[in-house]
Amino acid sequence: MKKILLSFLPFLFFTAAFAQMENPVKWTYTAKKIKGDVYELHMTALLEPKWHIYSQDIKGDGPVPTSFAFDKNPLVKPDGKVVEMGKLEKEYDKNFGMTLKYFGNKVDFVQKIKLKAAVATLAKGKITYMVCNDKKCLPPKDVPFSIKIDPRS
């Protein structure tokens, strides 16, 4: 019995490692000067085909909505909430028992900010999100980000 159990041990480690490597989302981060001291921080998710990421606007006991937590920075003042820019899909999901809002392919999350001084700084924080396809959902994931804001460039 021990030999049988030990023979499956490498398989379990391989399966766990493979499952952790699956990452259907690639994030990019940019800062775009709008005018004067006003910038837009763009946090863009590019998804592999057939995967989708959930909107920030999910209520109840469904999937984890996408959320953003910004680290405190005395040089950066957020102006409003993070705005979603992409093709929003709405669909009833029988697994969650509710209508869900999500994005496929690409979504750009934009946070408008004001820079308090004309010096280079970093906007840092983390994104929490969950992705699913038609067969499975991956566990929620936290991804740190850092966006350079440089008024001289």
C-alpha positions as a Python dict, from the first residue, in 0.01 Angstrom:
ca = {
    (1, 'M'): (0, 0, 0),
    (2, 'K'): (285, 238, 85),
    (3, 'K'): (443, 181, -255),
    (4, 'I'): (120, 268, -432),
    (5, 'L'): (76, 586, -231),
    (6, 'L'): (440, 685, -280),
    (7, 'S'): (412, 627, -655),
    (8, 'F'): (129, 884, -672),
    (9, 'L'): (321, 1148, -474),
    (10, 'P'): (520, 1286, -771),
    (11, 'F'): (198, 1306, -972),
    (12, 'L'): (33, 1515, -700),
    (13, 'F'): (328, 1758, -688),
    (14, 'F'): (328, 1788, -1069),
    (15, 'T'): (-47, 1852, -1076),
    (16, 'A'): (-26, 2116, -804),
    (17, 'A'): (266, 2290, -975),
    (18, 'F'): (91, 2287, -1312),
    (19, 'A'): (-230, 2429, -1164),
    (20, 'Q'): (-38, 2716, -1005),
    (21, 'M'): (133, 2800, -1335),
    (22, 'E'): (-193, 2861, -1520),
    (23, 'N'): (-225, 3236, -1562),
    (24, 'P'): (-460, 3347, -1843),
    (25, 'V'): (-423, 3720, -1760),
    (26, 'K'): (-135, 3949, -1855),
    (27, 'W'): (-134, 4292, -1692),
    (28, 'T'): (24, 4611, -1827),
    (29, 'Y'): (48, 4944, -1644),
    (30, 'T'): (90, 5296, -1781),
    (31, 'A'): (43, 5657, -1673),
    (32, 'K'): (-98, 5905, -1923),
    (33, 'K'): (-82, 6279, -1868),
    (34, 'I'): (-421, 6441, -1936),
    (35, 'K'): (-343, 6805, -1857),
    (36, 'G'): (-134, 6995, -1604),
    (37, 'D'): (-114, 6780, -1291),
    (38, 'V'): (-392, 6536, -1392),
    (39, 'Y'): (-301, 6181, -1501),
    (40, 'E'): (-477, 5858, -1580),
    (41, 'L'): (-336, 5535, -1443),
    (42, 'H'): (-416, 5249, -1682),
    (43, 'M'): (-418, 4893, -1549),
    (44, 'T'): (-493, 4680, -1853),
    (45, 'A'): (-583, 4311, -1843),
    (46, 'L'): (-524, 4104, -2157),
    (47, 'L'): (-699, 3768, -2134),
    (48, 'E'): (-636, 3447, -2319),
    (49, 'P'): (-925, 3331, -2542),
    (50, 'K'): (-1235, 3197, -2363),
    (51, 'W'): (-1133, 3344, -2024),
    (52, 'H'): (-1310, 3634, -1857),
    (53, 'I'): (-1244, 3864, -1562),
    (54, 'Y'): (-1518, 3997, -1340),
    (55, 'S'): (-1634, 4355, -1312),
    (56, 'Q'): (-1583, 4560, -996),
    (57, 'D'): (-1963, 4566, -971),
    (58, 'I'): (-2047, 4216, -841),
    (59, 'K'): (-2271, 4184, -537),
    (60, 'G'): (-2361, 3885, -324),
    (61, 'D'): (-2203, 3544, -288),
    (62, 'G'): (-2076, 3510, -643),
    (63, 'P'): (-1726, 3531, -784),
    (64, 'V'): (-1470, 3775, -646),
    (65, 'P'): (-1507, 4115, -813),
    (66, 'T'): (-1197, 4288, -946),
    (67, 'S'): (-1073, 4542, -693),
    (68, 'F'): (-786, 4787, -655),
    (69, 'A'): (-603, 4888, -339),
    (70, 'F'): (-363, 5181, -376),
    (71, 'D'): (-78, 5234, -132),
    (72, 'K'): (-71, 5574, 36),
    (73, 'N'): (147, 5825, -148),
    (74, 'P'): (157, 6188, -29),
    (75, 'L'): (224, 6303, -389),
    (76, 'V'): (-76, 6128, -546),
    (77, 'K'): (-443, 6216, -488),
    (78, 'P'): (-705, 5985, -644),
    (79, 'D'): (-981, 6166, -833),
    (80, 'G'): (-1294, 5950, -837),
    (81, 'K'): (-1318, 5573, -865),
    (82, 'V'): (-1155, 5323, -1097),
    (83, 'V'): (-1345, 5319, -1428),
    (84, 'E'): (-1382, 5006, -1644),
    (85, 'M'): (-1328, 5049, -2018),
    (86, 'G'): (-1404, 4746, -2233),
    (87, 'K'): (-1689, 4537, -2368),
    (88, 'L'): (-1899, 4457, -2061),
    (89, 'E'): (-2088, 4127, -2084),
    (90, 'K'): (-2387, 4042, -1864),
    (91, 'E'): (-2502, 3683, -1834),
    (92, 'Y'): (-2692, 3463, -1592),
    (93, 'D'): (-2456, 3199, -1450),
    (94, 'K'): (-2635, 2891, -1317),
    (95, 'N'): (-2328, 2786, -1115),
    (96, 'F'): (-2336, 3108, -913),
    (97, 'G'): (-2714, 3147, -941),
    (98, 'M'): (-2694, 3512, -1043),
    (99, 'T'): (-2640, 3751, -1333),
    (100, 'L'): (-2271, 3834, -1364),
    (101, 'K'): (-2082, 4120, -1526),
    (102, 'Y'): (-1747, 4040, -1684),
    (103, 'F'): (-1499, 4124, -1959),
    (104, 'G'): (-1331, 3897, -2212),
    (105, 'N'): (-1021, 3961, -2426),
    (106, 'K'): (-923, 4302, -2285),
    (107, 'V'): (-1033, 4551, -2023),
    (108, 'D'): (-869, 4877, -1924),
    (109, 'F'): (-919, 4988, -1563),
    (110, 'V'): (-851, 5362, -1535),
    (111, 'Q'): (-791, 5565, -1219),
    (112, 'K'): (-769, 5942, -1257),
    (113, 'I'): (-523, 6111, -1019),
    (114, 'K'): (-378, 6452, -941),
    (115, 'L'): (-5, 6485, -883),
    (116, 'K'): (56, 6720, -587),
    (117, 'A'): (411, 6816, -689),
    (118, 'A'): (602, 6818, -1016),
    (119, 'V'): (834, 6534, -918),
    (120, 'A'): (857, 6174, -1035),
    (121, 'T'): (688, 5918, -812),
    (122, 'L'): (534, 5572, -815),
    (123, 'A'): (172, 5472, -773),
    (124, 'K'): (177, 5131, -609),
    (125, 'G'): (-84, 4889, -491),
    (126, 'K'): (-246, 4556, -566),
    (127, 'I'): (-519, 4420, -787),
    (128, 'T'): (-741, 4139, -663),
    (129, 'Y'): (-925, 3949, -933),
    (130, 'M'): (-1077, 3617, -1034),
    (131, 'V'): (-1101, 3462, -1380),
    (132, 'C'): (-1316, 3183, -1522),
    (133, 'N'): (-1376, 3011, -1852),
    (134, 'D'): (-1661, 2784, -1957),
    (135, 'K'): (-1512, 2490, -1765),
    (136, 'K'): (-1354, 2625, -1448),
    (137, 'C'): (-1264, 2920, -1230),
    (138, 'L'): (-922, 2991, -1089),
    (139, 'P'): (-886, 3100, -726),
    (140, 'P'): (-877, 3476, -662),
    (141, 'K'): (-534, 3627, -712),
    (142, 'D'): (-354, 3935, -576),
    (143, 'V'): (-110, 4106, -812),
    (144, 'P'): (109, 4395, -698),
    (145, 'F'): (160, 4686, -938),
    (146, 'S'): (385, 4989, -966),
    (147, 'I'): (324, 5271, -1214),
    (148, 'K'): (585, 5539, -1278),
    (149, 'I'): (449, 5893, -1296),
    (150, 'D'): (703, 6141, -1428),
    (151, 'P'): (591, 6496, -1511),
    (152, 'R'): (923, 6556, -1689),
    (153, 'S'): (854, 6302, -1961),
}
